[in-house]
Amino acid sequence: MHKYTRTGNIIFWTGIVIFIIGAAMHENISGAPEPYTTYARPVMILGVIVILLTNFFRNDRKK
């Protein structure tokens, strides 16, 4: 991930982890209890939004 700054890399991997946690809470995948399954989609959407925020932390191109 050389195209992002160090902060961008941290934000990217945090977003991946958040998305995976949301996917793990989804009822079709793990059979999680009801209180957790209601938050699965918002957590997955939050993970995708965090991943998209990494575009603001790109390294400058060297010419």
PDB file with SEQRES, HELIX, SHEET and CRYST1 records, atoms N, CA, C and O in Angstrom:
SEQRES   1 A   63  MET HIS LYS TYR THR ARG THR GLY ASN ILE ILE PHE TRP          
SEQRES   2 A   63  THR GLY ILE VAL ILE PHE ILE ILE GLY ALA ALA MET HIS          
SEQRES   3 A   63  GLU ASN ILE SER GLY ALA PRO GLU PRO TYR THR THR TYR          
SEQRES   4 A   63  ALA ARG PRO VAL MET ILE LEU GLY VAL ILE VAL ILE LEU          
SEQRES   5 A   63  LEU THR ASN PHE PHE ARG ASN ASP ARG LYS LYS                  
HELIX    1 AA1 ARG A    6  MET A   25  1                                  20    
HELIX    2 AA2 GLU A   27  SER A   30  1                                   4    
HELIX    3 AA3 GLU A   34  THR A   37  1                                   4    
HELIX    4 AA4 ALA A   40  LEU A   53  1                                  14    
HELIX    5 AA5 THR A   54  PHE A   56  5                                   3    
CRYST1    1.000    1.000    1.000  90.00  90.00  90.00 P 1           1          
ATOM      1  N   MET A   1       0.832  -1.176   0.000  1.00  0.00           N  
ATOM      2  CA  MET A   1       0.000   0.000   0.000  1.00  0.00           C  
ATOM      3  C   MET A   1       0.884   1.249   0.000  1.00  0.00           C  
ATOM      4  O   MET A   1       0.804   2.067   0.916  1.00  0.00           O  
ATOM      5  N   HIS A   2       1.703   1.391  -1.000  1.00  0.00           N  
ATOM      6  CA  HIS A   2       2.629   2.512  -1.073  1.00  0.00           C  
ATOM      7  C   HIS A   2       1.957   3.799  -1.505  1.00  0.00           C  
ATOM      8  O   HIS A   2       2.558   4.869  -1.407  1.00  0.00           O  
ATOM      9  N   LYS A   3       0.734   3.721  -1.977  1.00  0.00           N  
ATOM     10  CA  LYS A   3       0.104   4.948  -2.460  1.00  0.00           C  
ATOM     11  C   LYS A   3      -0.524   5.771  -1.349  1.00  0.00           C  
ATOM     12  O   LYS A   3      -0.961   6.896  -1.594  1.00  0.00           O  
ATOM     13  N   TYR A   4      -0.580   5.239  -0.133  1.00  0.00           N  
ATOM     14  CA  TYR A   4      -1.156   5.969   0.994  1.00  0.00           C  
ATOM     15  C   TYR A   4      -0.067   6.349   1.993  1.00  0.00           C  
ATOM     16  O   TYR A   4       0.981   5.708   2.065  1.00  0.00           O  
ATOM     17  N   THR A   5      -0.334   7.398   2.757  1.00  0.00           N  
ATOM     18  CA  THR A   5       0.567   7.766   3.840  1.00  0.00           C  
ATOM     19  C   THR A   5       0.390   6.769   4.978  1.00  0.00           C  
ATOM     20  O   THR A   5      -0.471   5.892   4.918  1.00  0.00           O  
ATOM     21  N   ARG A   6       1.198   6.907   5.998  1.00  0.00           N  
ATOM     22  CA  ARG A   6       1.109   5.995   7.144  1.00  0.00           C  
ATOM     23  C   ARG A   6      -0.267   6.091   7.803  1.00  0.00           C  
ATOM     24  O   ARG A   6      -0.849   5.074   8.180  1.00  0.00           O  
ATOM     25  N   THR A   7      -0.782   7.301   7.941  1.00  0.00           N  
ATOM     26  CA  THR A   7      -2.122   7.495   8.493  1.00  0.00           C  
ATOM     27  C   THR A   7      -3.175   6.846   7.604  1.00  0.00           C  
ATOM     28  O   THR A   7      -4.121   6.234   8.100  1.00  0.00           O  
ATOM     29  N   GLY A   8      -3.012   6.979   6.297  1.00  0.00           N  
ATOM     30  CA  GLY A   8      -3.940   6.350   5.359  1.00  0.00           C  
ATOM     31  C   GLY A   8      -3.936   4.841   5.477  1.00  0.00           C  
ATOM     32  O   GLY A   8      -4.990   4.209   5.402  1.00  0.00           O  
ATOM     33  N   ASN A   9      -2.755   4.253   5.663  1.00  0.00           N  
ATOM     34  CA  ASN A   9      -2.678   2.799   5.833  1.00  0.00           C  
ATOM     35  C   ASN A   9      -3.375   2.341   7.110  1.00  0.00           C  
ATOM     36  O   ASN A   9      -4.070   1.325   7.116  1.00  0.00           O  
ATOM     37  N   ILE A  10      -3.187   3.091   8.185  1.00  0.00           N  
ATOM     38  CA  ILE A  10      -3.834   2.738   9.453  1.00  0.00           C  
ATOM     39  C   ILE A  10      -5.350   2.836   9.312  1.00  0.00           C  
ATOM     40  O   ILE A  10      -6.078   1.960   9.778  1.00  0.00           O  
ATOM     41  N   ILE A  11      -5.822   3.898   8.672  1.00  0.00           N  
ATOM     42  CA  ILE A  11      -7.263   4.070   8.475  1.00  0.00           C  
ATOM     43  C   ILE A  11      -7.810   2.962   7.576  1.00  0.00           C  
ATOM     44  O   ILE A  11      -8.898   2.447   7.829  1.00  0.00           O  
ATOM     45  N   PHE A  12      -7.069   2.591   6.533  1.00  0.00           N  
ATOM     46  CA  PHE A  12      -7.513   1.534   5.623  1.00  0.00           C  
ATOM     47  C   PHE A  12      -7.680   0.217   6.368  1.00  0.00           C  
ATOM     48  O   PHE A  12      -8.725  -0.425   6.256  1.00  0.00           O  
ATOM     49  N   TRP A  13      -6.678  -0.190   7.118  1.00  0.00           N  
ATOM     50  CA  TRP A  13      -6.762  -1.479   7.815  1.00  0.00           C  
ATOM     51  C   TRP A  13      -7.797  -1.449   8.935  1.00  0.00           C  
ATOM     52  O   TRP A  13      -8.407  -2.475   9.236  1.00  0.00           O  
ATOM     53  N   THR A  14      -8.003  -0.294   9.551  1.00  0.00           N  
ATOM     54  CA  THR A  14      -9.074  -0.172  10.545  1.00  0.00           C  
ATOM     55  C   THR A  14     -10.433  -0.362   9.880  1.00  0.00           C  
ATOM     56  O   THR A  14     -11.311  -1.018  10.440  1.00  0.00           O  
ATOM     57  N   GLY A  15     -10.611   0.203   8.697  1.00  0.00           N  
ATOM     58  CA  GLY A  15     -11.861   0.029   7.956  1.00  0.00           C  
ATOM     59  C   GLY A  15     -12.096  -1.418   7.566  1.00  0.00           C  
ATOM     60  O   GLY A  15     -13.227  -1.901   7.621  1.00  0.00           O  
ATOM     61  N   ILE A  16     -11.034  -2.120   7.169  1.00  0.00           N  
ATOM     62  CA  ILE A  16     -11.162  -3.542   6.829  1.00  0.00           C  
ATOM     63  C   ILE A  16     -11.610  -4.338   8.054  1.00  0.00           C  
ATOM     64  O   ILE A  16     -12.490  -5.194   7.959  1.00  0.00           O  
ATOM     65  N   VAL A  17     -11.003  -4.050   9.198  1.00  0.00           N  
ATOM     66  CA  VAL A  17     -11.373  -4.762  10.433  1.00  0.00           C  
ATOM     67  C   VAL A  17     -12.818  -4.470  10.819  1.00  0.00           C  
ATOM     68  O   VAL A  17     -13.543  -5.381  11.220  1.00  0.00           O  
ATOM     69  N   ILE A  18     -13.244  -3.225  10.706  1.00  0.00           N  
ATOM     70  CA  ILE A  18     -14.629  -2.860  11.033  1.00  0.00           C  
ATOM     71  C   ILE A  18     -15.594  -3.594  10.105  1.00  0.00           C  
ATOM     72  O   ILE A  18     -16.623  -4.101  10.550  1.00  0.00           O  
ATOM     73  N   PHE A  19     -15.262  -3.650   8.821  1.00  0.00           N  
ATOM     74  CA  PHE A  19     -16.124  -4.349   7.868  1.00  0.00           C  
ATOM     75  C   PHE A  19     -16.206  -5.840   8.195  1.00  0.00           C  
ATOM     76  O   PHE A  19     -17.289  -6.423   8.133  1.00  0.00           O  
ATOM     77  N   ILE A  20     -15.095  -6.453   8.536  1.00  0.00           N  
ATOM     78  CA  ILE A  20     -15.087  -7.884   8.860  1.00  0.00           C  
ATOM     79  C   ILE A  20     -15.898  -8.153  10.123  1.00  0.00           C  
ATOM     80  O   ILE A  20     -16.596  -9.164  10.203  1.00  0.00           O  
ATOM     81  N   ILE A  21     -15.817  -7.275  11.095  1.00  0.00           N  
ATOM     82  CA  ILE A  21     -16.626  -7.441  12.316  1.00  0.00           C  
ATOM     83  C   ILE A  21     -18.106  -7.371  11.969  1.00  0.00           C  
ATOM     84  O   ILE A  21     -18.900  -8.159  12.483  1.00  0.00           O  
ATOM     85  N   GLY A  22     -18.484  -6.441  11.106  1.00  0.00           N  
ATOM     86  CA  GLY A  22     -19.881  -6.345  10.678  1.00  0.00           C  
ATOM     87  C   GLY A  22     -20.327  -7.580   9.919  1.00  0.00           C  
ATOM     88  O   GLY A  22     -21.452  -8.047  10.096  1.00  0.00           O  
ATOM     89  N   ALA A  23     -19.451  -8.116   9.072  1.00  0.00           N  
ATOM     90  CA  ALA A  23     -19.793  -9.323   8.325  1.00  0.00           C  
ATOM     91  C   ALA A  23     -19.915 -10.527   9.258  1.00  0.00           C  
ATOM     92  O   ALA A  23     -20.738 -11.413   9.026  1.00  0.00           O  
ATOM     93  N   ALA A  24     -19.110 -10.559  10.295  1.00  0.00           N  
ATOM     94  CA  ALA A  24     -19.182 -11.672  11.243  1.00  0.00           C  
ATOM     95  C   ALA A  24     -20.461 -11.621  12.076  1.00  0.00           C  
ATOM     96  O   ALA A  24     -20.939 -12.657  12.540  1.00  0.00           O  
ATOM     97  N   MET A  25     -21.013 -10.442  12.266  1.00  0.00           N  
ATOM     98  CA  MET A  25     -22.242 -10.307  13.048  1.00  0.00           C  
ATOM     99  C   MET A  25     -23.490 -10.600  12.228  1.00  0.00           C  
ATOM    100  O   MET A  25     -24.582 -10.705  12.785  1.00  0.00           O  
ATOM    101  N   HIS A  26     -23.345 -10.732  10.928  1.00  0.00           N  
ATOM    102  CA  HIS A  26     -24.505 -10.947  10.063  1.00  0.00           C  
ATOM    103  C   HIS A  26     -25.115 -12.315  10.344  1.00  0.00           C  
ATOM    104  O   HIS A  26     -24.392 -13.300  10.494  1.00  0.00           O  
ATOM    105  N   GLU A  27     -26.439 -12.379  10.414  1.00  0.00           N  
ATOM    106  CA  GLU A  27     -27.115 -13.610  10.827  1.00  0.00           C  
ATOM    107  C   GLU A  27     -26.956 -14.747   9.826  1.00  0.00           C  
ATOM    108  O   GLU A  27     -26.945 -15.910  10.230  1.00  0.00           O  
ATOM    109  N   ASN A  28     -26.835 -14.453   8.543  1.00  0.00           N  
ATOM    110  CA  ASN A  28     -26.710 -15.523   7.552  1.00  0.00           C  
ATOM    111  C   ASN A  28     -25.363 -16.218   7.623  1.00  0.00           C  
ATOM    112  O   ASN A  28     -25.239 -17.367   7.201  1.00  0.00           O  
ATOM    113  N   ILE A  29     -24.362 -15.548   8.143  1.00  0.00           N  
ATOM    114  CA  ILE A  29     -23.021 -16.118   8.176  1.00  0.00           C  
ATOM    115  C   ILE A  29     -22.758 -16.870   9.476  1.00  0.00           C  
ATOM    116  O   ILE A  29     -22.274 -18.001   9.444  1.00  0.00           O  
ATOM    117  N   SER A  30     -23.069 -16.263  10.609  1.00  0.00           N  
ATOM    118  CA  SER A  30     -22.624 -16.854  11.866  1.00  0.00           C  
ATOM    119  C   SER A  30     -23.748 -17.294  12.797  1.00  0.00           C  
ATOM    120  O   SER A  30     -23.484 -17.998  13.772  1.00  0.00           O  
ATOM    121  N   GLY A  31     -24.962 -16.911  12.536  1.00  0.00           N  
ATOM    122  CA  GLY A  31     -26.046 -17.258  13.444  1.00  0.00           C  
ATOM    123  C   GLY A  31     -25.933 -16.506  14.759  1.00  0.00           C  
ATOM    124  O   GLY A  31     -26.246 -17.053  15.816  1.00  0.00           O  
ATOM    125  N   ALA A  32     -25.489 -15.261  14.703  1.00  0.00           N  
ATOM    126  CA  ALA A  32     -25.300 -14.456  15.903  1.00  0.00           C  
ATOM    127  C   ALA A  32     -26.651 -14.135  16.540  1.00  0.00           C  
ATOM    128  O   ALA A  32     -27.674 -14.162  15.856  1.00  0.00           O  
ATOM    129  N   PRO A  33     -26.669 -13.833  17.828  1.00  0.00           N  
ATOM    130  CA  PRO A  33     -27.921 -13.477  18.510  1.00  0.00           C  
ATOM    131  C   PRO A  33     -28.550 -12.220  17.908  1.00  0.00           C  
ATOM    132  O   PRO A  33     -27.868 -11.424  17.263  1.00  0.00           O  
ATOM    133  N   GLU A  34     -29.822 -12.054  18.118  1.00  0.00           N  
ATOM    134  CA  GLU A  34     -30.604 -10.985  17.501  1.00  0.00           C  
ATOM    135  C   GLU A  34     -30.076  -9.572  17.763  1.00  0.00           C  
ATOM    136  O   GLU A  34     -30.035  -8.785  16.817  1.00  0.00           O  
ATOM    137  N   PRO A  35     -29.673  -9.199  18.970  1.00  0.00           N  
ATOM    138  CA  PRO A  35     -29.217  -7.808  19.145  1.00  0.00           C  
ATOM    139  C   PRO A  35     -28.028  -7.448  18.255  1.00  0.00           C  
ATOM    140  O   PRO A  35     -27.887  -6.295  17.848  1.00  0.00           O  
ATOM    141  N   TYR A  36     -27.189  -8.408  17.956  1.00  0.00           N  
ATOM    142  CA  TYR A  36     -26.012  -8.125  17.144  1.00  0.00           C  
ATOM    143  C   TYR A  36     -26.328  -8.073  15.656  1.00  0.00           C  
ATOM    144  O   TYR A  36     -25.699  -7.319  14.913  1.00  0.00           O  
ATOM    145  N   THR A  37     -27.281  -8.853  15.226  1.00  0.00           N  
ATOM    146  CA  THR A  37     -27.575  -8.899  13.797  1.00  0.00           C  
ATOM    147  C   THR A  37     -28.228  -7.613  13.301  1.00  0.00           C  
ATOM    148  O   THR A  37     -28.140  -7.297  12.115  1.00  0.00           O  
ATOM    149  N   THR A  38     -28.880  -6.871  14.187  1.00  0.00           N  
ATOM    150  CA  THR A  38     -29.504  -5.625  13.755  1.00  0.00           C  
ATOM    151  C   THR A  38     -28.475  -4.551  13.438  1.00  0.00           C  
ATOM    152  O   THR A  38     -28.765  -3.616  12.692  1.00  0.00           O  
ATOM    153  N   TYR A  39     -27.278  -4.676  13.994  1.00  0.00           N  
ATOM    154  CA  TYR A  39     -26.226  -3.691  13.760  1.00  0.00           C  
ATOM    155  C   TYR A  39     -25.224  -4.128  12.704  1.00  0.00           C  
ATOM    156  O   TYR A  39     -24.256  -3.410  12.453  1.00  0.00           O  
ATOM    157  N   ALA A  40     -25.421  -5.264  12.086  1.00  0.00           N  
ATOM    158  CA  ALA A  40     -24.438  -5.796  11.145  1.00  0.00           C  
ATOM    159  C   ALA A  40     -24.291  -4.901   9.915  1.00  0.00           C  
ATOM    160  O   ALA A  40     -23.172  -4.542   9.549  1.00  0.00           O  
ATOM    161  N   ARG A  41     -25.376  -4.543   9.287  1.00  0.00           N  
ATOM    162  CA  ARG A  41     -25.279  -3.724   8.070  1.00  0.00           C  
ATOM    163  C   ARG A  41     -24.734  -2.328   8.339  1.00  0.00           C  
ATOM    164  O   ARG A  41     -23.881  -1.867   7.579  1.00  0.00           O  
ATOM    165  N   PRO A  42     -25.189  -1.621   9.396  1.00  0.00           N  
ATOM    166  CA  PRO A  42     -24.586  -0.308   9.651  1.00  0.00           C  
ATOM    167  C   PRO A  42     -23.086  -0.381   9.935  1.00  0.00           C  
ATOM    168  O   PRO A  42     -22.339   0.519   9.551  1.00  0.00           O  
ATOM    169  N   VAL A  43     -22.643  -1.439  10.602  1.00  0.00           N  
ATOM    170  CA  VAL A  43     -21.214  -1.581  10.880  1.00  0.00           C  
ATOM    171  C   VAL A  43     -20.456  -1.846   9.586  1.00  0.00           C  
ATOM    172  O   VAL A  43     -19.365  -1.309   9.395  1.00  0.00           O  
ATOM    173  N   MET A  44     -21.006  -2.657   8.699  1.00  0.00           N  
ATOM    174  CA  MET A  44     -20.350  -2.919   7.419  1.00  0.00           C  
ATOM    175  C   MET A  44     -20.299  -1.639   6.572  1.00  0.00           C  
ATOM    176  O   MET A  44     -19.291  -1.373   5.917  1.00  0.00           O  
ATOM    177  N   ILE A  45     -21.364  -0.857   6.581  1.00  0.00           N  
ATOM    178  CA  ILE A  45     -21.377   0.405   5.835  1.00  0.00           C  
ATOM    179  C   ILE A  45     -20.358   1.380   6.416  1.00  0.00           C  
ATOM    180  O   ILE A  45     -19.685   2.092   5.671  1.00  0.00           O  
ATOM    181  N   LEU A  46     -20.243   1.416   7.739  1.00  0.00           N  
ATOM    182  CA  LEU A  46     -19.246   2.260   8.381  1.00  0.00           C  
ATOM    183  C   LEU A  46     -17.838   1.846   7.957  1.00  0.00           C  
ATOM    184  O   LEU A  46     -16.989   2.703   7.714  1.00  0.00           O  
ATOM    185  N   GLY A  47     -17.586   0.551   7.866  1.00  0.00           N  
ATOM    186  CA  GLY A  47     -16.282   0.068   7.414  1.00  0.00           C  
ATOM    187  C   GLY A  47     -15.966   0.517   6.004  1.00  0.00           C  
ATOM    188  O   GLY A  47     -14.833   0.906   5.720  1.00  0.00           O  
ATOM    189  N   VAL A  48     -16.941   0.470   5.119  1.00  0.00           N  
ATOM    190  CA  VAL A  48     -16.727   0.905   3.735  1.00  0.00           C  
ATOM    191  C   VAL A  48     -16.467   2.410   3.687  1.00  0.00           C  
ATOM    192  O   VAL A  48     -15.613   2.865   2.926  1.00  0.00           O  
ATOM    193  N   ILE A  49     -17.187   3.176   4.484  1.00  0.00           N  
ATOM    194  CA  ILE A  49     -16.976   4.630   4.515  1.00  0.00           C  
ATOM    195  C   ILE A  49     -15.574   4.954   5.020  1.00  0.00           C  
ATOM    196  O   ILE A  49     -14.911   5.840   4.483  1.00  0.00           O  
ATOM    197  N   VAL A  50     -15.125   4.247   6.038  1.00  0.00           N  
ATOM    198  CA  VAL A  50     -13.776   4.470   6.555  1.00  0.00           C  
ATOM    199  C   VAL A  50     -12.737   4.122   5.494  1.00  0.00           C  
ATOM    200  O   VAL A  50     -11.740   4.829   5.355  1.00  0.00           O  
ATOM    201  N   ILE A  51     -12.955   3.051   4.749  1.00  0.00           N  
ATOM    202  CA  ILE A  51     -12.032   2.686   3.678  1.00  0.00           C  
ATOM    203  C   ILE A  51     -12.006   3.772   2.605  1.00  0.00           C  
ATOM    204  O   ILE A  51     -10.942   4.093   2.076  1.00  0.00           O  
ATOM    205  N   LEU A  52     -13.150   4.332   2.284  1.00  0.00           N  
ATOM    206  CA  LEU A  52     -13.192   5.395   1.278  1.00  0.00           C  
ATOM    207  C   LEU A  52     -12.502   6.671   1.755  1.00  0.00           C  
ATOM    208  O   LEU A  52     -12.016   7.451   0.937  1.00  0.00           O  
ATOM    209  N   LEU A  53     -12.455   6.888   3.056  1.00  0.00           N  
ATOM    210  CA  LEU A  53     -11.781   8.067   3.591  1.00  0.00           C  
ATOM    211  C   LEU A  53     -10.276   8.028   3.377  1.00  0.00           C  
ATOM    212  O   LEU A  53      -9.616   9.062   3.469  1.00  0.00           O  
ATOM    213  N   THR A  54      -9.727   6.866   3.096  1.00  0.00           N  
ATOM    214  CA  THR A  54      -8.285   6.778   2.884  1.00  0.00           C  
ATOM    215  C   THR A  54      -7.844   7.509   1.632  1.00  0.00           C  
ATOM    216  O   THR A  54      -6.657   7.801   1.478  1.00  0.00           O  
ATOM    217  N   ASN A  55      -8.767   7.812   0.734  1.00  0.00           N  
ATOM    218  CA  ASN A  55      -8.400   8.540  -0.482  1.00  0.00           C  
ATOM    219  C   ASN A  55      -7.896   9.944  -0.179  1.00  0.00           C  
ATOM    220  O   ASN A  55      -7.223  10.544  -1.017  1.00  0.00           O  
ATOM    221  N   PHE A  56      -8.198  10.476   0.985  1.00  0.00           N  
ATOM    222  CA  PHE A  56      -7.706  11.793   1.368  1.00  0.00           C  
ATOM    223  C   PHE A  56      -6.286  11.750   1.928  1.00  0.00           C  
ATOM    224  O   PHE A  56      -5.703  12.794   2.218  1.00  0.00           O  
ATOM    225  N   PHE A  57      -5.733  10.560   2.080  1.00  0.00           N  
ATOM    226  CA  PHE A  57      -4.397  10.395   2.645  1.00  0.00           C  
ATOM    227  C   PHE A  57      -3.468   9.709   1.656  1.00  0.00           C  
ATOM    228  O   PHE A  57      -2.801   8.733   2.000  1.00  0.00           O  
ATOM    229  N   ARG A  58      -3.425  10.207   0.451  1.00  0.00           N  
ATOM    230  CA  ARG A  58      -2.551   9.643  -0.585  1.00  0.00           C  
ATOM    231  C   ARG A  58      -1.204  10.352  -0.568  1.00  0.00           C  
ATOM    232  O   ARG A  58      -1.107  11.536  -0.246  1.00  0.00           O  
ATOM    233  N   ASN A  59      -0.162   9.592  -0.926  1.00  0.00           N  
ATOM    234  CA  ASN A  59       1.165  10.198  -1.118  1.00  0.00           C  
ATOM    235  C   ASN A  59       1.144  11.031  -2.391  1.00  0.00           C  
ATOM    236  O   ASN A  59       0.409  10.737  -3.334  1.00  0.00           O  
ATOM    237  N   ASP A  60       1.958  12.066  -2.399  1.00  0.00           N  
ATOM    238  CA  ASP A  60       2.114  12.865  -3.609  1.00  0.00           C  
ATOM    239  C   ASP A  60       2.925  12.068  -4.622  1.00  0.00           C  
ATOM    240  O   ASP A  60       3.866  11.364  -4.253  1.00  0.00           O  
ATOM    241  N   ARG A  61       2.568  12.175  -5.879  1.00  0.00           N  
ATOM    242  CA  ARG A  61       3.320  11.487  -6.925  1.00  0.00           C  
ATOM    243  C   ARG A  61       4.649  12.197  -7.151  1.00  0.00           C  
ATOM    244  O   ARG A  61       4.720  13.424  -7.223  1.00  0.00           O  
ATOM    245  N   LYS A  62       5.671  11.410  -7.259  1.00  0.00           N  
ATOM    246  CA  LYS A  62       6.992  11.967  -7.527  1.00  0.00           C  
ATOM    247  C   LYS A  62       7.273  11.885  -9.009  1.00  0.00           C  
ATOM    248  O   LYS A  62       7.174  10.815  -9.609  1.00  0.00           O  
ATOM    249  N   LYS A  63       7.622  13.007  -9.600  1.00  0.00           N  
ATOM    250  CA  LYS A  63       7.869  13.044 -11.047  1.00  0.00           C  
ATOM    251  C   LYS A  63       9.333  13.152 -11.336  1.00  0.00           C  
ATOM    252  O   LYS A  63       9.731  13.196 -12.500  1.00  0.00           O  
TER     253      LYS A  63                                                      
END                                                                             
